[in-house]
Amino acid sequence: MLLEIVFAAGCFWGVEKNFEQIPGVVDAVSGYAGGNYDNPTYRTVLANKDNNSGFNFLTLLEKIGWTDEDEEGNEEPDKRILNHTEAVKVTYDTKMVSTEFLIKNFWELHDPTQTDGQGNDKGNNYRSAIYWTNDDQKQIAFSTKDEYQQLLSKKGFGNIVTELKPLDKFWPAEDYHQNYLANNPNGYCPNHKTGVKFANKGMNKEELSGTYNQHLKDLILKP
């Protein structure tokens, strides 16, 4: 069975690279999720990254040059914006990799105790998040969070602040963000792992060939 789940763990370039290398992952797409406005772009998400308690929509448009300052009577109501995260939509074959494995990999990939950022990448667009698409993923997200919190606490880390909620909509990022690190091998890809690991990460067939992954992509994802 093919399923989808969306992860946010800082800059989406490294998150995409991480998941697309896992056998059983059919596709990993960089994009935006978790916000409350339509058609986010890299530009708008960055413009709104430092607004943590809501934001006037008109001010956002002014920041990115989409308003006519000379036009009168164009003020918008005070719309409170929840910004999108830089996120990655992962499509995976449950016969080859378990949901548990992917979610535990997500926890280990970054520091889920850091609020609105990862390392020096500061802003609410870099916040940690899981957006599930079914109840099983939801249950695993919460149960593994509790398990990982215990492991983190033993190592002196604080509380997990990861956003956990169902996926509303995923917006694919611009083409130049897709496979960014594959196309730019020396591109920006910092390591924000805590070094804390699960004893058992769940099912994953490590010997699955790249040929089979490509076969699935050709068979299922292409029109």
Buried (B, 14 or more C-beta within 10 A) or exposed (E): EEBBBBBBBBBBBBBBBBBBEBBBBBBBBBBBBBBEBEEBBBEBBBBBBEBEEEBBBBBBBEBEEEBEEEEEEEEEEEEEBEBBBBBBBBBBBBEBBBBBBBBBBBBBBBBBBBEBBBBEBBBBBBBBBBBBBBEEBBEBBBEBBEBBBEBBBEEEBEEBBBBBEEBEBBBEBEEEBBBBBEEEEEEEBEEBEBEBEBEEBBBBBEEBEEEBBEEBEEEEEEE
